[in-house]
Amino acid sequence: MNRVFRFASYREASRVSFSLRGRQDVLVRQRQHGFSVHAMQPQPSQDGSDVSAIVSSIPPERIRNFCIISHVDHGKSTLADRLMEITGLIGTSGSQGQLLDSLGIERERGITIKAQTVSLFYYPQPDSPPYLFNLIDTPGHVDFSYEVSRSIAACQGALLLVDATKGVQAQTVANFFLAFEQDLSIIPVVNKVDLGHADVAGTLEQMSSAFDIDPSDTLAISAKTGLGVDALLPTLLERTPPLSAREDSPLRILLFDAWYDEHRGVLCLMQVLGGKLQPGTRLVSAASKKEYTVLSVSLMRIAQIPVDRLGPGQVGCVCLGMKAISEASIGDTFSHPSSPQPAVPGFKRPQAMVFAGLYPTLESGFGELQTAMDRFLLKDASVVVENEHSPTLGRGLRCGFLGLLHMEVVQQRLLEEHGVDVLMTSPTVPLQATLKDGSVRNVNSPEALPDDKELASLTEPVVAATIITPAEYLGGLIALCESACGEQVEQTFLGPERVVLRYKLPLAEIATDFHDRMKTLSSGYASLDYEPSGSQPADVVALGLRVNGEPVAALTRIVRRNKSVALGKAMVATLKGEMQRQVYDIIIQATVGNSVVARETVRAVRKNVLAKCYGGDVSRKRKLLDKQKEGKKRANLTVGSVEIPHEAYVKVLTKKS
């Protein structure tokens, strides 16, 4: 039998953490503590010949649905690979790492963006009947927290994974309370204990302080080497209750994820809450009232394995013949048309938190951009898109994103998957304007911001931010939050060396360079998490740029009134440095309404007309200078719009506040 690696005290945890040095010492520790290096288990064939029979024979009490939740880059995907290895789904040699991270950008950045699911067969003993574990690997970044909420709703247990080298982070706290509110059985796990600089004792102390977790209930593992991973599935089996579902109850199905397949249309990831699901079954949506016929049912392995049916508590991929991803409402409940069932509560639809304009780098490329975005929306329905037009940049798209990372991911995927390079304007947050006539208007772009004459009030979204940092960086981070118009709510300590700061911050401050500045001030050690927390009055203005009196709409941004002068000076200085000199002066102005808050001038190129005048009367030199002046006057009269280089747009749009 596998032995669970637990700590009786912080002292033992500290002793173990400093004794684990390298792969050879890990194996020594495994032998001393009774661990077995994970062994391959017998698995059914991958062609589905006996998978369907095994799935049909597993009752609900032998099914466990669980997820892995933690902060970004704490080892979720690596742990998922190890669990697939010890259950025999994949081999231990020559296999590709992070198998559940299917997107190329996920592998490139080392993060999980799209939640994935895999079904594992686990045999406690060689001659015992199998258990079915449905593992859901969830994202860790705050922008993709809606994926975490989808996953948690379909689970009964959760592995709370904490990196022993980094300790409890902000997203760890947020995900813990998401799972706690859903009444999941939470199993705390400390990862990366084999590393020489792992602080297991400190991590356990932080978990005890933040989550009231007993150190003796915590498992210590190394997902990379396999140390202690064998104990996870038996512990899940012991601590996680099965879903209370019965086959003879009315058919009720939860849709908790969906994606688009180019050959089969929309595929839905569903959990059977009651009854049984098989091809040919008629279903009705509780949200849209539309009816569908089940075309196929598959089990999520490394590849989709067709099965004859899904029983109560089981999770699988279902094809309903949907043509558009908008038909698959995440959190929707399906049932038989003859006995409709009530919808499952608790799901939140993702809301766009950041808006930006997307324009093609070539004026003739709008058609390609629109086609690429239409195809992209089949895969990611969380992006809000509408057409817009800029006098400077031409036709483009106004898009809403879940956050800054989501915005960067969409831009990169458009380039890598569809070959479309786009110019992105400054991000803004959604504002709500109340006009003097009593009407209410949503403001998602600087152009939509009403004038002060017609504006009665303006509100902006506020977030409850949690920052976890080493104590030595506390002063700088408090100053950063205060400069971002933050209001401190709480300050607590996680042990002697880590501090939790809770602030009420305007979302507009988070959407700029707040995260980058926080990482700089803390040498990369601080972590940030935030969630919506209502709204507050906003004192903002539209800061625009004019070049020779002509407004440049694409460079207009919404900023705080008290920061408009400083940012205006920075913008005109940046644009001046990128402009090419002409035969006439180029006047660059930053404006708020009709007021000029900053100005720079790109001086005209002046030819040295006196170069060949080696002598003679001064009147001859004055005559040449006057002739040059008249020529410049004629050039100023005939000049049209000034051409602004593409690089100048990029530099100004990326200028931090």
C-alpha positions as CSV (number, residue, x, y, z in Angstrom):
1,M,0.0,0.0,0.0
2,N,1.2,3.5,-0.7
3,R,2.0,5.6,2.3
4,V,0.7,9.1,2.5
5,F,3.6,11.7,3.0
6,R,2.3,13.9,5.8
7,F,4.1,16.2,8.2
8,A,3.6,15.9,12.0
9,S,5.1,19.3,12.6
10,Y,6.8,22.3,11.0
11,R,10.1,21.1,12.3
12,E,9.8,17.8,10.4
13,A,8.7,19.7,7.3
14,S,11.8,21.9,7.5
15,R,14.0,18.9,8.0
16,V,12.5,17.0,5.0
17,S,12.7,20.1,2.7
18,F,16.4,20.6,3.3
19,S,17.2,16.9,2.9
20,L,15.7,16.6,-0.6
21,R,18.5,17.4,-3.0
22,G,18.2,16.2,-6.6
23,R,16.7,13.1,-8.2
24,Q,18.9,10.6,-6.4
25,D,18.0,11.9,-2.9
26,V,14.4,11.9,-3.9
27,L,14.5,8.2,-4.6
28,V,16.3,7.6,-1.3
29,R,13.5,9.4,0.5
30,Q,10.9,7.4,-1.4
31,R,12.4,4.1,-0.2
32,Q,12.9,5.4,3.4
33,H,9.3,6.5,3.7
34,G,7.7,3.6,1.9
35,F,7.0,5.3,-1.4
36,S,6.9,3.5,-4.7
37,V,8.0,5.2,-7.8
38,H,4.7,5.4,-9.7
39,A,3.9,2.2,-11.5
40,M,2.0,1.8,-14.6
41,Q,-1.6,0.5,-14.1
42,P,-3.4,-1.8,-16.6
43,Q,-5.6,0.3,-19.0
44,P,-8.2,-0.5,-21.5
45,S,-7.3,-0.2,-25.2
46,Q,-7.4,3.3,-26.7
47,D,-9.5,2.3,-29.6
48,G,-12.6,2.2,-27.4
49,S,-13.3,-1.6,-27.8
50,D,-13.5,-2.1,-24.0
51,V,-13.6,1.5,-22.7
52,S,-17.4,1.6,-23.3
53,A,-18.0,-1.6,-21.4
54,I,-15.9,-0.5,-18.4
55,V,-17.6,2.9,-18.3
56,S,-21.1,1.3,-18.4
57,S,-20.1,-1.0,-15.5
58,I,-18.9,1.8,-13.1
59,P,-21.6,2.8,-10.6
60,P,-21.9,6.4,-9.3
61,E,-20.3,5.5,-6.0
62,R,-17.0,4.6,-7.8
63,I,-16.7,7.9,-9.6
64,R,-14.8,10.9,-8.4
65,N,-14.8,14.3,-10.1
66,F,-11.9,16.6,-9.0
67,C,-9.9,19.6,-10.1
68,I,-6.5,21.0,-9.5
69,I,-6.5,24.7,-8.4
70,S,-3.6,26.9,-7.6
71,H,-1.8,30.1,-8.5
72,V,-0.3,30.3,-12.0
73,D,2.9,28.3,-12.6
74,H,2.6,26.2,-9.4
75,G,2.7,22.9,-11.3
76,K,-0.9,22.1,-12.1
77,S,-0.3,20.8,-15.7
78,T,2.8,18.9,-14.6
79,L,0.9,17.2,-11.8
80,A,-1.8,16.3,-14.3
81,D,0.9,14.6,-16.5
82,R,2.1,12.6,-13.5
83,L,-1.5,11.4,-12.6
84,M,-1.9,10.3,-16.2
85,E,1.3,8.4,-15.9
86,I,0.6,6.5,-12.7
87,T,-2.9,5.5,-14.0
88,G,-1.2,4.1,-17.2
89,L,-2.9,6.5,-19.6
90,I,0.5,7.7,-21.0
91,G,4.0,6.3,-20.8
92,T,6.8,7.7,-18.8
93,S,9.4,8.0,-21.5
94,G,9.3,10.2,-24.6
95,S,6.0,11.7,-23.7
96,Q,5.3,15.3,-24.3
97,G,5.0,17.5,-21.2
98,Q,1.9,19.4,-20.2
99,L,-0.4,17.3,-22.3
100,L,-3.6,19.1,-21.2
101,D,-2.1,22.4,-22.5
102,S,-3.2,21.9,-26.1
103,L,-2.8,25.5,-27.3
104,G,0.6,26.5,-28.7
105,I,0.5,29.8,-26.7
106,E,0.0,27.7,-23.5
107,R,3.2,25.8,-24.1
108,E,5.1,29.0,-25.1
109,R,4.1,31.0,-22.0
110,G,3.9,28.0,-19.6
111,I,0.4,28.8,-18.5
112,T,-3.0,27.2,-18.8
113,I,-5.6,29.2,-20.6
114,K,-8.3,26.7,-21.6
115,A,-9.6,24.3,-19.0
116,Q,-9.2,20.6,-20.0
117,T,-10.6,17.3,-18.8
118,V,-9.3,13.8,-18.9
119,S,-10.9,10.6,-17.5
120,L,-8.6,8.1,-15.6
121,F,-9.2,4.5,-14.6
122,Y,-7.7,3.7,-11.2
123,Y,-7.3,0.2,-9.8
124,P,-6.6,0.2,-6.0
125,Q,-5.6,-3.4,-6.3
126,P,-4.7,-5.4,-9.4
127,D,-7.8,-7.6,-9.1
128,S,-10.2,-4.9,-7.8
129,P,-12.8,-3.2,-10.0
130,P,-11.7,0.2,-11.3
131,Y,-12.6,3.7,-10.1
132,L,-13.3,6.5,-12.6
133,F,-11.5,9.7,-11.8
134,N,-12.4,12.8,-14.0
135,L,-9.6,15.2,-13.7
136,I,-10.0,18.9,-14.7
137,D,-6.8,21.0,-15.2
138,T,-7.8,24.6,-14.6
139,P,-6.1,27.9,-15.4
140,G,-4.3,29.8,-12.7
141,H,-4.2,33.4,-14.1
142,V,-6.8,35.9,-12.8
143,D,-8.0,36.7,-16.4
144,F,-9.2,33.1,-16.8
145,S,-10.9,32.7,-13.4
146,Y,-14.2,32.0,-15.2
147,E,-12.7,28.7,-16.4
148,V,-12.0,27.8,-12.8
149,S,-15.6,28.5,-11.8
150,R,-16.9,26.3,-14.6
151,S,-14.6,23.5,-13.5
152,I,-15.4,23.7,-9.8
153,A,-19.1,23.4,-10.4
154,A,-18.7,20.0,-11.9
155,C,-16.4,18.7,-9.1
156,Q,-16.8,17.2,-5.7
157,G,-13.1,17.5,-4.7
158,A,-10.1,19.7,-5.3
159,L,-6.4,19.5,-4.9
160,L,-5.2,22.8,-3.6
161,L,-1.6,23.0,-5.0
162,V,0.9,25.4,-3.4
163,D,4.5,25.8,-4.6
164,A,6.9,25.2,-1.7
165,T,9.4,27.7,-3.2
166,K,6.9,30.5,-3.5
167,G,4.3,29.9,-0.8
168,V,0.7,31.0,-0.8
169,Q,-0.1,33.4,-3.6
170,A,-3.0,35.7,-4.3
171,Q,-4.7,33.4,-6.8
172,T,-4.3,30.5,-4.4
173,V,-6.4,32.4,-1.9
174,A,-9.1,33.3,-4.5
175,N,-9.3,29.7,-5.8
176,F,-9.5,28.3,-2.3
177,F,-12.6,30.3,-1.5
178,L,-14.2,29.5,-4.8
179,A,-13.9,25.8,-3.9
180,F,-14.9,26.4,-0.3
181,E,-18.1,28.2,-1.3
182,Q,-19.0,25.2,-3.6
183,D,-18.5,22.9,-0.5
184,L,-15.8,20.9,-2.2
185,S,-13.6,18.5,-0.3
186,I,-10.2,20.3,-0.4
187,I,-7.0,18.4,-0.1
188,P,-4.0,20.6,0.5
189,V,-0.8,19.7,-1.4
190,V,2.7,21.2,-1.2
191,N,4.5,20.8,-4.5
192,K,8.2,21.1,-5.5
193,V,9.5,19.8,-2.2
194,D,12.5,18.3,-3.9
195,L,14.1,21.7,-4.8
196,G,17.0,22.8,-2.6
197,H,15.4,26.2,-1.8
198,A,11.9,24.8,-1.0
199,D,10.6,26.3,2.3
200,V,8.1,23.5,3.2
201,A,7.8,24.6,6.8
202,G,7.1,28.2,5.9
203,T,4.6,27.2,3.3
204,L,2.7,25.0,5.8
205,E,2.6,27.9,8.2
206,Q,1.2,30.2,5.6
207,M,-1.5,27.6,4.6
208,S,-2.4,27.1,8.2
209,S,-2.7,30.9,8.7
210,A,-4.6,31.6,5.5
211,F,-6.9,28.5,5.3
212,D,-6.9,27.1,8.8
213,I,-5.3,23.8,7.5
214,D,-3.8,21.3,9.8
215,P,-0.2,20.5,8.6
216,S,-0.9,16.8,9.2
217,D,-3.6,16.8,6.5
218,T,-1.2,18.2,3.9
219,L,0.5,16.0,1.3
220,A,4.0,16.8,0.1
221,I,4.9,15.9,-3.5
222,S,7.1,16.7,-6.4
223,A,5.1,16.6,-9.6
224,K,8.3,16.8,-11.6
225,T,10.0,13.7,-10.1
226,G,6.9,11.8,-9.0
227,L,7.7,12.0,-5.2
228,G,4.5,11.4,-3.2
229,V,2.2,11.5,-6.2
230,D,1.1,7.9,-5.6
231,A,-0.7,9.0,-2.5
232,L,-3.0,11.5,-4.1
233,L,-5.5,9.2,-5.7
234,P,-6.0,7.0,-2.6
235,T,-6.4,10.2,-0.6
236,L,-8.9,11.6,-3.1
237,L,-10.8,8.3,-2.9
238,E,-10.9,8.6,0.9
239,R,-11.8,12.2,1.4
240,T,-13.9,13.1,-1.7
241,P,-17.6,11.9,-1.7
242,P,-19.2,10.6,-4.9
243,L,-21.9,12.6,-6.6
244,S,-25.3,11.8,-5.3
245,A,-26.8,10.8,-8.6
246,R,-29.0,7.9,-9.6
247,E,-29.7,6.3,-12.9
248,D,-33.4,6.0,-12.3
249,S,-33.8,9.7,-11.6
250,P,-34.9,12.2,-14.3
251,L,-32.3,13.0,-16.9
252,R,-30.4,16.2,-15.9
253,I,-27.2,17.4,-17.5
254,L,-24.8,20.3,-16.8
255,L,-22.9,21.9,-19.6
256,F,-19.7,23.4,-18.1
257,D,-17.5,23.9,-21.2
258,A,-17.7,24.0,-25.0
259,W,-15.4,24.5,-27.9
260,Y,-15.6,24.5,-31.7
261,D,-14.4,21.7,-33.9
262,E,-14.0,22.5,-37.6
263,H,-15.4,19.1,-38.7
264,R,-18.1,18.4,-36.1
265,G,-19.3,21.9,-35.0
266,V,-19.7,22.7,-31.3
267,L,-18.7,20.0,-28.9
268,C,-20.0,20.2,-25.3
269,L,-18.3,19.0,-22.1
270,M,-21.2,17.7,-19.9
271,Q,-21.7,16.1,-16.6
272,V,-24.7,13.7,-16.1
273,L,-26.4,14.8,-12.8
274,G,-29.1,12.2,-13.1
275,G,-30.4,9.5,-15.5
276,K,-28.3,8.3,-18.4
277,L,-27.2,9.9,-21.7
278,Q,-26.8,8.0,-25.0
279,P,-26.8,8.8,-28.7
280,G,-30.3,9.5,-30.0
281,T,-31.5,11.1,-26.8
282,R,-33.6,14.3,-27.2
283,L,-32.5,17.2,-25.0
284,V,-34.0,20.6,-24.3
285,S,-32.0,23.7,-23.1
286,A,-33.2,25.4,-19.9
287,A,-31.7,28.7,-21.1
288,S,-32.7,28.9,-24.8
289,K,-35.6,26.3,-24.8
290,K,-34.1,24.9,-28.0
291,E,-34.2,21.1,-28.5
292,Y,-31.3,19.0,-29.7
293,T,-30.6,15.3,-30.5
294,V,-27.5,13.7,-29.1
295,L,-25.3,12.7,-32.1
296,S,-22.4,11.1,-30.3
297,V,-21.0,10.6,-26.8
298,S,-17.3,10.3,-26.0
299,L,-15.0,9.8,-23.0
300,M,-12.2,12.3,-22.7
301,R,-9.0,10.4,-22.7
302,I,-5.8,11.6,-24.6
303,A,-8.2,11.4,-27.6
304,Q,-12.0,11.2,-27.5
305,I,-13.1,7.6,-27.2
306,P,-16.7,6.9,-28.3
307,V,-18.9,5.2,-25.7
308,D,-22.4,3.8,-25.8
309,R,-23.6,5.9,-22.8
310,L,-22.8,8.1,-19.9
311,G,-24.2,7.2,-16.5
312,P,-24.9,9.4,-13.5
313,G,-21.9,11.3,-12.2
314,Q,-19.9,10.7,-15.4
315,V,-18.3,13.5,-17.6
316,G,-17.9,13.3,-21.3
317,C,-17.9,15.1,-24.7
318,V,-21.3,15.3,-26.3
319,C,-22.1,16.4,-29.9
320,L,-25.5,18.0,-30.2
321,G,-25.2,19.4,-33.8
322,M,-24.8,23.0,-32.7
323,K,-23.5,25.2,-35.4
324,A,-22.4,28.3,-33.4
325,I,-20.6,28.5,-30.1
326,S,-23.1,31.1,-28.9
327,E,-25.7,28.3,-28.7
328,A,-23.7,26.6,-25.9
329,S,-24.3,28.8,-22.8
330,I,-21.8,27.8,-20.2
331,G,-23.7,26.7,-17.1
332,D,-26.8,25.7,-19.0
333,T,-28.9,22.7,-17.9
334,F,-30.3,20.1,-20.3
335,S,-33.0,17.6,-19.7
336,H,-35.5,15.5,-21.6
337,P,-38.3,17.5,-23.3
338,S,-41.0,15.4,-21.6
339,S,-39.7,16.2,-18.1
340,P,-37.8,19.5,-18.0
341,Q,-35.6,20.0,-15.0
342,P,-34.7,23.2,-13.1
343,A,-31.5,24.9,-14.0
344,V,-28.3,24.4,-11.9
345,P,-27.6,27.7,-10.0
346,G,-24.3,29.4,-9.3
347,F,-22.8,30.1,-12.7
348,K,-21.6,33.6,-13.6
349,R,-21.3,34.7,-17.2
350,P,-17.9,36.2,-18.0
351,Q,-18.0,40.0,-18.4
352,A,-15.6,42.1,-20.5
353,M,-13.3,44.0,-18.1
354,V,-11.0,45.7,-20.7
355,F,-11.8,47.2,-24.1
356,A,-9.5,48.1,-26.9
357,G,-9.6,48.8,-30.6
358,L,-8.1,46.4,-33.1
359,Y,-7.0,47.8,-36.5
360,P,-5.2,46.1,-39.4
361,T,-1.6,47.3,-40.0
362,L,-2.5,47.7,-43.7
363,E,-5.5,49.9,-44.7
364,S,-6.8,47.2,-47.0
365,G,-6.6,44.4,-44.4
366,F,-9.9,45.0,-42.6
367,G,-11.6,42.1,-44.5
368,E,-8.9,39.7,-43.4
369,L,-9.2,40.9,-39.8
370,Q,-12.9,40.5,-39.8
371,T,-12.8,37.0,-41.2
372,A,-10.1,36.0,-38.8
373,M,-12.1,37.4,-35.8
374,D,-15.3,35.6,-37.0
375,R,-13.4,32.3,-37.0
376,F,-11.7,33.1,-33.7
377,L,-15.1,33.7,-32.0
378,L,-16.0,30.1,-32.8
379,K,-13.3,29.1,-30.4
380,D,-13.6,31.9,-27.8
381,A,-17.0,33.3,-27.2
382,S,-15.8,35.5,-24.3
383,V,-14.6,38.3,-26.6
384,V,-17.1,41.1,-27.3
385,V,-16.8,42.5,-30.8
386,E,-18.4,45.5,-32.6
387,N,-17.3,47.5,-35.6
388,E,-15.8,51.0,-35.3
389,H,-14.1,53.5,-37.6
390,S,-11.2,55.8,-37.0
391,P,-10.5,58.8,-39.2
392,T,-6.8,58.0,-38.9
393,L,-6.6,54.2,-38.9
394,G,-9.7,53.4,-40.9
395,R,-12.1,50.6,-40.2
396,G,-11.5,48.4,-37.2
397,L,-13.1,46.4,-34.4
398,R,-13.9,47.4,-30.8
399,C,-13.3,44.4,-28.6
400,G,-13.9,43.6,-25.0
401,F,-11.6,41.2,-23.1
402,L,-11.5,39.5,-19.7
403,G,-8.3,41.2,-18.8
404,L,-4.9,42.4,-20.1
405,L,-3.4,38.9,-20.4
406,H,-6.6,37.8,-22.3
407,M,-6.1,40.8,-24.6
408,E,-2.5,39.8,-25.3
409,V,-3.4,36.2,-25.9
410,V,-6.1,37.1,-28.4
411,Q,-3.7,39.4,-30.3
412,Q,-1.0,36.7,-30.4
413,R,-3.5,33.9,-31.5
414,L,-4.8,36.1,-34.3
415,L,-1.3,36.4,-35.6
416,E,-0.2,32.7,-35.1
417,E,-3.4,30.9,-36.0
418,H,-4.8,33.3,-38.7
419,G,-1.7,35.3,-39.9
420,V,-3.3,38.7,-39.1
421,D,-1.1,41.3,-37.5
422,V,-3.1,44.0,-35.7
423,L,-2.5,47.4,-34.1
424,M,-4.2,47.7,-30.7
425,T,-5.2,50.9,-29.1
426,S,-4.9,51.8,-25.5
427,P,-7.1,49.7,-23.2
428,T,-10.0,51.3,-21.4
429,V,-12.5,50.0,-18.8
430,P,-16.3,50.2,-19.2
431,L,-17.7,53.4,-17.7
432,Q,-21.4,54.3,-17.1
433,A,-22.4,57.9,-17.8
434,T,-25.7,59.5,-16.6
435,L,-26.7,62.5,-18.7
436,K,-28.5,65.6,-17.6
437,D,-31.6,64.4,-19.4
438,G,-31.7,61.3,-17.2
439,S,-30.5,58.8,-19.8
440,V,-27.8,56.3,-19.1
441,R,-25.0,55.5,-21.6
442,N,-22.3,52.8,-21.5
443,V,-18.9,54.3,-22.4
444,N,-16.5,51.7,-23.8
445,S,-14.2,54.0,-25.8
446,P,-12.8,57.6,-25.5
447,E,-15.0,58.7,-28.4
448,A,-18.2,57.8,-26.5
449,L,-17.3,59.9,-23.4
450,P,-19.9,62.7,-23.2
451,D,-18.9,66.4,-22.9
452,D,-18.9,67.9,-19.4
453,K,-21.8,70.2,-20.5
454,E,-24.2,67.2,-21.0
455,L,-22.8,64.9,-18.3
456,A,-24.5,64.6,-14.9
457,S,-22.4,61.8,-13.4
458,L,-19.9,59.2,-14.3
459,T,-19.0,55.9,-12.6
460,E,-16.2,53.4,-13.0
461,P,-15.8,49.8,-11.9
462,V,-13.9,49.0,-8.7
463,V,-12.2,45.8,-7.8
464,A,-11.2,44.2,-4.5
465,A,-7.5,43.5,-4.9
466,T,-5.4,41.1,-2.9
467,I,-1.7,41.4,-2.9
468,I,0.6,38.9,-1.2
469,T,4.2,40.0,-0.8
470,P,7.3,39.4,1.2
471,A,7.3,41.9,4.2
472,E,10.5,43.7,2.9
473,Y,8.6,45.2,-0.1
474,L,5.6,46.3,1.9
475,G,6.3,50.0,2.0
476,G,6.8,50.3,-1.8
477,L,3.6,48.4,-2.6
478,I,1.5,50.5,-0.2
479,A,2.9,53.6,-1.9
480,L,2.0,52.1,-5.3
481,C,-1.6,51.4,-4.2
482,E,-2.0,54.9,-2.7
483,S,-0.8,56.4,-6.0
484,A,-3.3,54.3,-7.8
485,C,-6.2,56.0,-5.8
486,G,-6.5,52.8,-3.7
487,E,-8.2,52.5,-0.3
488,Q,-6.7,50.0,2.1
489,V,-9.2,47.5,3.5
490,E,-7.0,45.1,5.4
491,Q,-3.4,44.2,6.2
492,T,-2.5,40.8,7.7
493,F,0.5,38.6,8.0
494,L,1.0,35.0,6.8
495,G,3.8,34.1,9.1
496,P,6.7,36.4,9.9
497,E,7.8,37.1,6.4
498,R,4.7,37.4,4.1
499,V,2.0,40.1,4.2
500,V,-1.5,40.1,2.7
501,L,-2.7,43.5,1.5
502,R,-6.4,44.1,0.6
503,Y,-7.2,47.2,-1.3
504,K,-10.2,48.7,-3.1
505,L,-8.8,49.9,-6.4
506,P,-10.3,51.4,-9.6
507,L,-10.2,48.8,-12.4
508,A,-8.7,51.5,-14.7
509,E,-5.5,51.4,-12.6
510,I,-5.3,47.6,-12.8
511,A,-5.8,47.7,-16.6
512,T,-2.7,49.9,-17.2
513,D,0.8,49.1,-15.9
514,F,-0.1,48.4,-12.2
515,H,0.9,44.7,-12.4
516,D,4.3,45.5,-14.1
517,R,5.1,48.2,-11.5
518,M,4.1,45.8,-8.6
519,K,6.4,43.1,-10.0
520,T,9.2,45.7,-10.3
521,L,8.9,47.0,-6.8
522,S,8.8,43.5,-5.3
523,S,11.6,42.0,-7.5
524,G,8.9,39.7,-9.0
525,Y,7.8,38.1,-5.7
526,A,4.4,39.8,-5.1
527,S,1.3,38.3,-6.6
528,L,-2.1,39.9,-7.4
529,D,-5.6,38.8,-7.6
530,Y,-8.8,40.9,-7.9
531,E,-12.6,40.5,-8.3
532,P,-15.3,43.0,-9.2
533,S,-16.5,45.1,-6.2
534,G,-19.1,47.5,-7.5
535,S,-18.5,51.0,-8.8
536,Q,-17.6,54.5,-7.7
537,P,-17.7,58.1,-9.1
538,A,-15.0,58.6,-11.7
539,D,-13.0,61.8,-12.3
540,V,-11.6,61.1,-15.8
541,V,-11.1,63.0,-19.0
542,A,-10.4,62.1,-22.6
543,L,-6.8,63.0,-23.3
544,G,-6.3,63.5,-27.1
545,L,-3.4,64.4,-29.4
546,R,-3.4,67.0,-32.2
547,V,-0.8,67.2,-34.9
548,N,-0.8,70.6,-36.7
549,G,-4.3,71.2,-35.4
550,E,-5.7,67.9,-36.6
551,P,-7.0,65.5,-33.9
552,V,-5.6,62.0,-34.0
553,A,-8.5,59.9,-32.7
554,A,-6.6,56.6,-32.6
555,L,-4.3,58.1,-29.9
556,T,-7.0,59.4,-27.6
557,R,-7.3,57.7,-24.2
558,I,-9.3,58.0,-21.0
559,V,-7.1,59.0,-18.1
560,R,-7.6,60.4,-14.6
561,R,-7.9,64.2,-14.5
562,N,-5.0,64.6,-12.0
563,K,-2.7,62.6,-14.2
564,S,-3.6,64.1,-17.6
565,V,-0.9,66.8,-17.6
566,A,2.0,64.4,-16.8
567,L,0.8,61.7,-19.2
568,G,0.1,64.4,-21.9
569,K,3.7,65.6,-21.7
570,A,5.0,62.0,-21.9
571,M,2.8,61.3,-25.0
572,V,3.8,64.4,-27.0
573,A,7.5,63.8,-26.1
574,T,7.2,60.2,-27.3
575,L,5.5,61.2,-30.6
576,K,8.0,64.0,-31.2
577,G,10.9,61.5,-31.0
578,E,9.2,59.3,-33.6
579,M,8.2,62.0,-36.2
580,Q,10.4,62.7,-39.2
581,R,11.3,66.3,-39.8
582,Q,9.6,68.1,-42.7
583,V,10.2,71.4,-44.5
584,Y,7.7,72.9,-42.1
585,D,7.2,72.9,-38.3
586,I,5.1,70.1,-36.9
587,I,3.2,71.1,-33.8
588,I,2.1,68.3,-31.4
589,Q,-0.4,69.1,-28.7
590,A,-2.0,67.1,-25.9
591,T,-5.5,68.3,-25.3
592,V,-8.3,67.8,-22.7
593,G,-11.4,69.2,-24.3
594,N,-10.4,72.6,-25.7
595,S,-7.5,73.1,-23.3
596,V,-3.9,72.3,-24.3
597,V,-2.0,70.6,-21.5
598,A,1.3,69.9,-23.3
599,R,3.0,70.9,-26.5
600,E,6.1,69.9,-28.5
601,T,7.3,71.2,-31.8
602,V,9.3,69.3,-34.5
603,R,11.3,72.0,-36.1
604,A,11.5,72.2,-39.8
605,V,14.4,71.0,-41.8
606,R,16.5,74.1,-42.7
607,K,18.8,74.0,-45.7
608,N,22.0,76.0,-45.2
609,V,21.6,78.5,-48.0
610,L,24.6,80.4,-46.9
611,A,27.0,77.5,-47.4
612,K,28.5,78.9,-50.6
613,C,28.6,82.6,-49.4
614,Y,32.2,82.9,-48.4
615,G,32.1,86.7,-48.3
616,G,30.4,89.7,-49.8
617,D,28.0,92.2,-48.3
618,V,25.6,91.1,-45.5
619,S,22.6,92.2,-47.7
620,R,23.3,89.3,-50.0
621,K,23.0,86.8,-47.1
622,R,19.8,88.5,-45.9
623,K,18.4,88.2,-49.4
624,L,19.0,84.4,-49.5
625,L,17.5,84.0,-46.0
626,D,14.4,86.0,-46.9
627,K,13.9,83.9,-50.1
628,Q,14.1,80.7,-48.0
629,K,11.5,82.1,-45.6
630,E,9.1,82.8,-48.4
631,G,9.5,79.3,-49.7
632,K,8.6,77.9,-46.2
633,K,5.5,80.1,-46.1
634,R,4.3,78.6,-49.4
635,A,5.0,75.0,-48.1
636,N,2.9,75.7,-44.9
637,L,0.0,76.9,-47.1
638,T,0.0,73.8,-49.2
639,V,0.7,71.1,-46.6
640,G,-2.1,68.6,-45.9
641,S,-2.3,66.0,-43.1
642,V,1.0,65.0,-41.6
643,E,1.9,61.4,-42.1
644,I,2.5,59.6,-38.7
645,P,4.7,56.5,-39.0
646,H,3.3,53.2,-37.8
647,E,6.1,52.9,-35.2
648,A,5.0,56.2,-33.7
649,Y,1.5,54.8,-33.1
650,V,2.9,51.8,-31.4
651,K,5.2,53.8,-29.1
652,V,2.5,56.2,-28.0
653,L,-0.2,53.6,-27.6
654,T,2.1,51.5,-25.4
655,K,3.3,54.5,-23.3
656,K,2.7,53.6,-19.7
657,S,0.9,55.9,-17.3
